[in-house]
């Protein structure tokens, strides 16, 4: 039996939108869904004390703020790395 090594399989030209999503994008989507579920399940009111400031707010709001702050820090850190790699 001869093996068919170099002949590409014919394609229909149609690719689904899901096949265009990369692995890091799937991971980011999964982590985002996990964060949203966690926020929805933690809606009780809590008190946060930071130095001399005391805030009482729903836990979901505090978690959303912390999530956004983490996201901004990640974007800024990645941006700094991009600038270091770029030739001057």
N, CA, C and O atoms as a printed pandas DataFrame, in Angstrom:
     atom_number atom_name residue_name chain_id  residue_number  x_coord  y_coord  z_coord
0              1         N          UNK        A               1    0.824   -1.184    0.000
1              2        CA          UNK        A               1    0.000    0.000    0.000
2              3         C          UNK        A               1    0.871    1.250    0.000
3              4         O          UNK        A               1    1.818    1.348    0.780
4              5         N          UNK        A               2    0.564    2.177   -0.845
5              6        CA          UNK        A               2    1.316    3.430   -0.912
6              7         C          UNK        A               2    0.687    4.436    0.039
7              8         O          UNK        A               2   -0.534    4.563    0.129
8              9         N          UNK        A               3    1.549    5.140    0.737
9             10        CA          UNK        A               3    1.060    6.157    1.661
10            11         C          UNK        A               3    0.925    7.479    0.924
11            12         O          UNK        A               3    1.771    7.830    0.100
12            13         N          UNK        A               4   -0.114    8.192    1.216
13            14        CA          UNK        A               4   -0.363    9.481    0.586
14            15         C          UNK        A               4    0.231   10.564    1.466
15            16         O          UNK        A               4   -0.440   11.067    2.367
16            17         N          UNK        A               5    1.500   10.935    1.216
17            18        CA          UNK        A               5    2.212   11.836    2.112
18            19         C          UNK        A               5    2.026   13.310    1.783
19            20         O          UNK        A               5    1.795   14.111    2.689
20            21         N          UNK        A               6    2.116   13.681    0.544
21            22        CA          UNK        A               6    2.173   15.095    0.229
22            23         C          UNK        A               6    0.916   15.659   -0.385
23            24         O          UNK        A               6    0.863   16.856   -0.668
24            25         N          UNK        A               7   -0.093   14.848   -0.601
25            26        CA          UNK        A               7   -1.293   15.337   -1.245
26            27         C          UNK        A               7   -2.214   15.972   -0.211
27            28         O          UNK        A               7   -2.679   15.291    0.702
28            29         N          UNK        A               8   -2.483   17.278   -0.345
29            30        CA          UNK        A               8   -3.380   17.909    0.612
30            31         C          UNK        A               8   -4.816   17.460    0.391
31            32         O          UNK        A               8   -5.222   17.166   -0.733
32            33         N          UNK        A               9   -5.568   17.412    1.461
33            34        CA          UNK        A               9   -6.975   17.043    1.362
34            35         C          UNK        A               9   -7.763   18.239    0.829
35            36         O          UNK        A               9   -7.485   19.381    1.194
36            37         N          UNK        A              10   -8.721   17.982   -0.012
37            38        CA          UNK        A              10   -9.508   19.097   -0.533
38            39         C          UNK        A              10  -10.346   19.727    0.577
39            40         O          UNK        A              10  -10.887   19.035    1.441
40            41         N          UNK        A              11  -10.440   21.038    0.533
41            42        CA          UNK        A              11  -11.239   21.749    1.522
42            43         C          UNK        A              11  -12.433   22.363    0.837
43            44         O          UNK        A              11  -12.410   22.629   -0.365
44            45         N          UNK        A              12  -13.463   22.585    1.600
45            46        CA          UNK        A              12  -14.679   23.164    1.049
46            47         C          UNK        A              12  -14.609   24.677    1.015
47            48         O          UNK        A              12  -15.470   25.328    0.424
48            49         N          UNK        A              13  -13.575   25.249    1.653
49            50        CA          UNK        A              13  -13.458   26.704    1.668
50            51         C          UNK        A              13  -14.231   27.343    2.798
51            52         O          UNK        A              13  -14.124   28.550    3.021
52            53         N          UNK        A              14  -14.998   26.560    3.507
53            54        CA          UNK        A              14  -15.773   27.091    4.626
54            55         C          UNK        A              14  -15.064   26.730    5.930
55            56         O          UNK        A              14  -14.722   25.569    6.157
56            57         N          UNK        A              15  -14.848   27.718    6.775
57            58        CA          UNK        A              15  -14.302   27.439    8.100
58            59         C          UNK        A              15  -15.192   28.148    9.111
59            60         O          UNK        A              15  -15.633   29.277    8.897
60            61         N          UNK        A              16  -15.440   27.469   10.198
61            62        CA          UNK        A              16  -16.326   28.044   11.195
62            63         C          UNK        A              16  -15.611   29.135   11.974
63            64         O          UNK        A              16  -14.382   29.177   12.023
64            65         N          UNK        A              17  -16.385   30.006   12.574
65            66        CA          UNK        A              17  -15.822   31.084   13.382
66            67         C          UNK        A              17  -15.085   30.518   14.596
67            68         O          UNK        A              17  -14.107   31.106   15.057
68            69         N          UNK        A              18  -15.545   29.391   15.110
69            70        CA          UNK        A              18  -14.904   28.790   16.282
70            71         C          UNK        A              18  -13.516   28.262   15.954
71            72         O          UNK        A              18  -12.648   28.243   16.826
72            73         N          UNK        A              19  -13.287   27.836   14.720
73            74        CA          UNK        A              19  -11.968   27.319   14.368
74            75         C          UNK        A              19  -10.934   28.432   14.234
75            76         O          UNK        A              19   -9.735   28.157   14.204
76            77         N          UNK        A              20  -11.374   29.667   14.154
77            78        CA          UNK        A              20  -10.453   30.796   14.028
78            79         C          UNK        A              20   -9.984   31.324   15.385
79            80         O          UNK        A              20   -9.134   32.212   15.441
80            81         N          UNK        A              21  -10.526   30.790   16.469
81            82        CA          UNK        A              21  -10.165   31.234   17.813
82            83         C          UNK        A              21   -8.938   30.453   18.273
83            84         O          UNK        A              21   -8.915   29.224   18.219
84            85         N          UNK        A              22   -7.911   31.189   18.729
85            86        CA          UNK        A              22   -6.670   30.544   19.155
86            87         C          UNK        A              22   -6.797   30.010   20.580
87            88         O          UNK        A              22   -7.735   30.346   21.302
88            89         N          UNK        A              23   -5.843   29.181   20.966
89            90        CA          UNK        A              23   -5.842   28.602   22.310
90            91         C          UNK        A              23   -5.774   29.683   23.402
91            92         O          UNK        A              23   -6.537   29.604   24.365
92            93         N          UNK        A              24   -4.896   30.680   23.293
93            94        CA          UNK        A              24   -4.894   31.728   24.323
94            95         C          UNK        A              24   -6.225   32.474   24.421
95            96         O          UNK        A              24   -6.620   32.899   25.507
96            97         N          UNK        A              25   -6.908   32.632   23.306
97            98        CA          UNK        A              25   -8.217   33.286   23.336
98            99         C          UNK        A              25   -9.238   32.410   24.042
99           100         O          UNK        A              25  -10.085   32.920   24.775
100          101         N          UNK        A              26   -9.173   31.086   23.830
101          102        CA          UNK        A              26  -10.076   30.171   24.537
102          103         C          UNK        A              26   -9.811   30.205   26.047
103          104         O          UNK        A              26  -10.742   30.197   26.852
104          105         N          UNK        A              27   -8.539   30.243   26.409
105          106        CA          UNK        A              27   -8.187   30.300   27.834
106          107         C          UNK        A              27   -8.688   31.599   28.452
107          108         O          UNK        A              27   -9.246   31.588   29.550
108          109         N          UNK        A              28   -8.494   32.717   27.757
109          110        CA          UNK        A              28   -8.971   34.007   28.254
110          111         C          UNK        A              28  -10.489   34.004   28.391
111          112         O          UNK        A              28  -11.024   34.521   29.372
112          113         N          UNK        A              29  -11.181   33.430   27.423
113          114        CA          UNK        A              29  -12.639   33.353   27.494
114          115         C          UNK        A              29  -13.084   32.507   28.685
115          116         O          UNK        A              29  -14.005   32.881   29.411
116          117         N          UNK        A              30  -12.430   31.376   28.878
117          118        CA          UNK        A              30  -12.771   30.511   30.012
118          119         C          UNK        A              30  -12.537   31.191   31.353
119          120         O          UNK        A              30  -13.361   31.083   32.261
120          121         N          UNK        A              31  -11.414   31.893   31.479
121          122        CA          UNK        A              31  -11.129   32.607   32.726
122          123         C          UNK        A              31  -12.113   33.756   32.954
123          124         O          UNK        A              31  -12.489   34.036   34.092
124          125         N          UNK        A              32  -12.523   34.410   31.887
125          126        CA          UNK        A              32  -13.504   35.491   32.012
126          127         C          UNK        A              32  -14.850   34.942   32.461
127          128         O          UNK        A              32  -15.494   35.514   33.340
128          129         N          UNK        A              33  -15.274   33.840   31.864
129          130        CA          UNK        A              33  -16.536   33.218   32.276
130          131         C          UNK        A              33  -16.459   32.793   33.743
131          132         O          UNK        A              33  -17.407   32.990   34.503
132          133         N          UNK        A              34  -15.333   32.215   34.130
133          134        CA          UNK        A              34  -15.146   31.801   35.523
134          135         C          UNK        A              34  -15.227   33.009   36.466
135          136         O          UNK        A              34  -15.848   32.923   37.526
136          137         N          UNK        A              35  -14.612   34.122   36.092
137          138        CA          UNK        A              35  -14.649   35.332   36.911
138          139         C          UNK        A              35  -16.071   35.870   37.019
139          140         O          UNK        A              35  -16.497   36.290   38.095
140          141         N          UNK        A              36  -16.802   35.859   35.915
141          142        CA          UNK        A              36  -18.183   36.363   35.938
142          143         C          UNK        A              36  -19.057   35.483   36.823
143          144         O          UNK        A              36  -19.861   36.003   37.597
144          145         N          UNK        A              37  -18.918   34.172   36.728
145          146        CA          UNK        A              37  -19.687   33.252   37.581
146          147         C          UNK        A              37  -19.340   33.486   39.049
147          148         O          UNK        A              37  -20.229   33.499   39.901
148          149         N          UNK        A              38  -18.067   33.667   39.348
149          150        CA          UNK        A              38  -17.632   33.918   40.720
150          151         C          UNK        A              38  -18.247   35.210   41.252
151          152         O          UNK        A              38  -18.694   35.265   42.398
152          153         N          UNK        A              39  -18.266   36.241   40.423
153          154        CA          UNK        A              39  -18.839   37.528   40.834
154          155         C          UNK        A              39  -20.337   37.394   41.081
155          156         O          UNK        A              39  -20.850   37.919   42.069
156          157         N          UNK        A              40  -21.041   36.697   40.196
157          158        CA          UNK        A              40  -22.495   36.542   40.331
158          159         C          UNK        A              40  -22.842   35.772   41.605
159          160         O          UNK        A              40  -23.864   36.048   42.234
160          161         N          UNK        A              41  -22.010   34.820   41.985
161          162        CA          UNK        A              41  -22.294   34.009   43.168
162          163         C          UNK        A              41  -21.890   34.690   44.479
163          164         O          UNK        A              41  -22.188   34.170   45.554
164          165         N          UNK        A              42  -21.231   35.819   44.409
165          166        CA          UNK        A              42  -20.765   36.510   45.620
166          167         C          UNK        A              42  -21.326   37.929   45.660
167          168         O          UNK        A              42  -20.613   38.905   45.427
168          169         N          UNK        A              43  -22.628   38.017   45.963
169          170        CA          UNK        A              43  -23.299   39.310   45.912
170          171         C          UNK        A              43  -23.573   39.919   47.283
171          172         O          UNK        A              43  -24.259   40.939   47.356
172          173         N          UNK        A              44  -23.078   39.353   48.352
173          174        CA          UNK        A              44  -23.337   39.900   49.682
174          175         C          UNK        A              44  -22.555   41.199   49.882
175          176         O          UNK        A              44  -21.562   41.448   49.199
176          177         N          UNK        A              45  -23.013   42.019   50.823
177          178        CA          UNK        A              45  -22.343   43.282   51.124
178          179         C          UNK        A              45  -21.192   43.024   52.095
179          180         O          UNK        A              45  -21.344   42.311   53.087
180          181         N          UNK        A              46  -20.047   43.616   51.790
181          182        CA          UNK        A              46  -18.865   43.449   52.630
182          183         C          UNK        A              46  -18.259   44.809   52.937
183          184         O          UNK        A              46  -18.529   45.804   52.266
184          185         N          UNK        A              47  -17.433   44.817   53.972
185          186        CA          UNK        A              47  -16.729   46.040   54.346
186          187         C          UNK        A              47  -15.244   45.840   54.071
187          188         O          UNK        A              47  -14.641   44.862   54.514
188          189         N          UNK        A              48  -14.671   46.777   53.339
189          190        CA          UNK        A              48  -13.260   46.727   52.993
190          191         C          UNK        A              48  -12.550   47.874   53.693
191          192         O          UNK        A              48  -12.940   49.033   53.550
192          193         N          UNK        A              49  -11.500   47.548   54.454
193          194        CA          UNK        A              49  -10.687   48.561   55.124
194          195         C          UNK        A              49   -9.308   48.568   54.480
195          196         O          UNK        A              49   -8.610   47.554   54.473
196          197         N          UNK        A              50   -8.922   49.722   53.939
197          198        CA          UNK        A              50   -7.610   49.882   53.341
198          199         C          UNK        A              50   -7.020   51.174   53.884
199          200         O          UNK        A              50   -7.476   52.270   53.557
200          201         N          UNK        A              51   -6.001   51.026   54.717
201          202        CA          UNK        A              51   -5.381   52.150   55.412
202          203         C          UNK        A              51   -6.440   52.915   56.206
203          204         O          UNK        A              51   -7.018   52.354   57.138
204          205         N          UNK        A              52   -6.708   54.155   55.875
205          206        CA          UNK        A              52   -7.666   54.964   56.619
206          207         C          UNK        A              52   -9.041   55.010   55.953
207          208         O          UNK        A              52   -9.943   55.680   56.456
208          209         N          UNK        A              53   -9.215   54.313   54.834
209          210        CA          UNK        A              53  -10.478   54.324   54.091
210          211         C          UNK        A              53  -11.248   53.045   54.368
211          212         O          UNK        A              53  -10.695   51.946   54.325
212          213         N          UNK        A              54  -12.537   53.206   54.653
213          214        CA          UNK        A              54  -13.415   52.065   54.867
214          215         C          UNK        A              54  -14.576   52.167   53.878
215          216         O          UNK        A              54  -15.251   53.193   53.802
216          217         N          UNK        A              55  -14.797   51.098   53.127
217          218        CA          UNK        A              55  -15.846   51.096   52.104
218          219         C          UNK        A              55  -16.744   49.892   52.334
219          220         O          UNK        A              55  -16.262   48.785   52.573
220          221         N          UNK        A              56  -18.043   50.108   52.261
221          222        CA          UNK        A              56  -19.003   49.014   52.337
222          223         C          UNK        A              56  -19.711   48.939   50.995
223          224         O          UNK        A              56  -20.333   49.902   50.547
224          225         N          UNK        A              57  -19.604   47.776   50.362
225          226        CA          UNK        A              57  -20.118   47.629   49.007
226          227         C          UNK        A              57  -20.447   46.161   48.751
227          228         O          UNK        A              57  -19.956   45.283   49.460
228          229         N          UNK        A              58  -21.272   45.891   47.744
229          230        CA          UNK        A              58  -21.509   44.484   47.391
230          231         C          UNK        A              58  -20.203   43.819   46.960
231          232         O          UNK        A              58  -19.375   44.428   46.282
232          233         N          UNK        A              59  -20.036   42.576   47.360
233          234        CA          UNK        A              59  -18.811   41.848   47.059
234          235         C          UNK        A              59  -18.571   41.738   45.559
235          236         O          UNK        A              59  -17.422   41.777   45.120
236          237         N          UNK        A              60  -19.636   41.602   44.761
237          238        CA          UNK        A              60  -19.458   41.497   43.315
238          239         C          UNK        A              60  -18.809   42.754   42.754
239          240         O          UNK        A              60  -18.006   42.673   41.825
240          241         N          UNK        A              61  -19.151   43.921   43.310
241          242        CA          UNK        A              61  -18.578   45.170   42.829
242          243         C          UNK        A              61  -17.087   45.249   43.168
243          244         O          UNK        A              61  -16.272   45.650   42.337
244          245         N          UNK        A              62  -16.745   44.865   44.393
245          246        CA          UNK        A              62  -15.345   44.847   44.815
246          247         C          UNK        A              62  -14.547   43.891   43.925
247          248         O          UNK        A              62  -13.446   44.217   43.482
248          249         N          UNK        A              63  -15.114   42.712   43.670
249          250        CA          UNK        A              63  -14.434   41.734   42.826
250          251         C          UNK        A              63  -14.278   42.243   41.394
251          252         O          UNK        A              63  -13.244   42.021   40.763
252          253         N          UNK        A              64  -15.301   42.922   40.884
253          254        CA          UNK        A              64  -15.216   43.476   39.531
254          255         C          UNK        A              64  -14.129   44.545   39.452
255          256         O          UNK        A              64  -13.390   44.607   38.470
256          257         N          UNK        A              65  -14.029   45.387   40.481
257          258        CA          UNK        A              65  -12.998   46.427   40.496
258          259         C          UNK        A              65  -11.610   45.791   40.544
259          260         O          UNK        A              65  -10.707   46.214   39.822
260          261         N          UNK        A              66  -11.439   44.791   41.380
261          262        CA          UNK        A              66  -10.138   44.115   41.479
262          263         C          UNK        A              66   -9.800   43.416   40.162
263          264         O          UNK        A              66   -8.649   43.437   39.727
264          265         N          UNK        A              67  -10.786   42.806   39.535
265          266        CA          UNK        A              67  -10.584   42.168   38.240
266          267         C          UNK        A              67  -10.145   43.191   37.196
267          268         O          UNK        A              67   -9.210   42.936   36.437
268          269         N          UNK        A              68  -10.807   44.339   37.152
269          270        CA          UNK        A              68  -10.454   45.382   36.187
270          271         C          UNK        A              68   -9.066   45.957   36.458
271          272         O          UNK        A              68   -8.306   46.225   35.527
272          273         N          UNK        A              69   -8.742   46.144   37.724
273          274        CA          UNK        A              69   -7.414   46.645   38.067
274          275         C          UNK        A              69   -6.347   45.638   37.616
275          276         O          UNK        A              69   -5.319   46.030   37.064
276          277         N          UNK        A              70   -6.586   44.369   37.847
277          278        CA          UNK        A              70   -5.650   43.338   37.396
278          279         C          UNK        A              70   -5.511   43.316   35.888
279          280         O          UNK        A              70   -4.413   43.135   35.361
280          281         N          UNK        A              71   -6.622   43.499   35.195
281          282        CA          UNK        A              71   -6.583   43.532   33.735
282          283         C          UNK        A              71   -5.759   44.719   33.238
283          284         O          UNK        A              71   -4.945   44.575   32.325
284          285         N          UNK        A              72   -5.972   45.890   33.840
285          286        CA          UNK        A              72   -5.218   47.084   33.441
286          287         C          UNK        A              72   -3.727   46.893   33.716
287          288         O          UNK        A              72   -2.896   47.265   32.887
288          289         N          UNK        A              73   -3.384   46.325   34.853
289          290        CA          UNK        A              73   -1.977   46.061   35.177
290          291         C          UNK        A              73   -1.377   45.109   34.137
291          292         O          UNK        A              73   -0.249   45.315   33.689
292          293         N          UNK        A              74   -2.117   44.079   33.755
293          294        CA          UNK        A              74   -1.633   43.153   32.735
294          295         C          UNK        A              74   -1.416   43.822   31.390
295          296         O          UNK        A              74   -0.419   43.560   30.718
296          297         N          UNK        A              75   -2.340   44.682   30.996
297          298        CA          UNK        A              75   -2.200   45.400   29.727
298          299         C          UNK        A              75   -0.988   46.324   29.774
299          300         O          UNK        A              75   -0.212   46.383   28.821
300          301         N          UNK        A              76   -0.827   47.037   30.873
301          302        CA          UNK        A              76    0.306   47.952   30.991
302          303         C          UNK        A              76    1.630   47.194   31.036
303          304         O          UNK        A              76    2.618   47.652   30.463
304          305         N          UNK        A              77    1.664   46.056   31.701
305          306        CA          UNK        A              77    2.894   45.261   31.764
306          307         C          UNK        A              77    3.247   44.714   30.380
307          308         O          UNK        A              77    4.415   44.716   29.992
308          309         N          UNK        A              78    2.249   44.249   29.641
309          310        CA          UNK        A              78    2.496   43.739   28.295
310          311         C          UNK        A              78    2.942   44.862   27.372
311          312         O          UNK        A              78    3.779   44.655   26.494
312          313         N          UNK        A              79    2.394   46.026   27.567
313          314        CA          UNK        A              79    2.758   47.181   26.753
314          315         C          UNK        A              79    4.215   47.567   26.991
315          316         O          UNK        A              79    4.928   47.913   26.049
316          317         N          UNK        A              80    4.653   47.510   28.233
317          318        CA          UNK        A              80    6.039   47.808   28.559
318          319         C          UNK        A              80    6.988   46.797   27.946
319          320         O          UNK        A              80    8.065   47.161   27.472
320          321         N          UNK        A              81    6.597   45.525   27.951
321          322        CA          UNK        A              81    7.405   44.486   27.332
322          323         C          UNK        A              81    7.514   44.703   25.831
323          324         O          UNK        A              81    8.573   44.477   25.246
324          325         N          UNK        A              82    6.430   45.140   25.206
325          326        CA          UNK        A              82    6.434   45.401   23.762
326          327         C          UNK        A              82    7.394   46.536   23.437
327          328         O          UNK        A              82    8.120   46.471   22.445
328          329         N          UNK        A              83    7.404   47.568   24.259
329          330        CA          UNK        A              83    8.293   48.704   24.014
330          331         C          UNK        A              83    9.752   48.309   24.157
331          332         O          UNK        A              83   10.599   48.832   23.433
332          333         N          UNK        A              84   10.070   47.396   25.071
333          334        CA          UNK        A              84   11.448   46.960   25.271
334          335         C          UNK        A              84   11.950   46.154   24.075
335          336         O          UNK        A              84   13.133   46.232   23.744
336          337         N          UNK        A              85   11.093   45.390   23.426
337          338        CA          UNK        A              85   11.488   44.553   22.301
338          339         C          UNK        A              85   11.633   45.357   21.012
339          340         O          UNK        A              85   12.409   44.980   20.133
340          341         N          UNK        A              86   10.905   46.449   20.891
341          342        CA          UNK        A              86   10.903   47.229   19.665
342          343         C          UNK        A              86   12.249   47.895   19.421
343          344         O          UNK        A              86   12.806   48.502   20.336
344          345         N          UNK        A              87   12.787   47.795   18.203
345          346        CA          UNK        A              87   14.055   48.467   17.925
346          347         C          UNK        A              87   13.867   49.982   17.913
347          348         O          UNK        A              87   12.824   50.479   17.490
348          349         N          UNK        A              88   14.868   50.705   18.373
349          350        CA          UNK        A              88   14.773   52.173   18.467
350          351         C          UNK        A              88   15.266   52.839   17.227
351          352         O          UNK        A              88   15.255   54.067   17.140
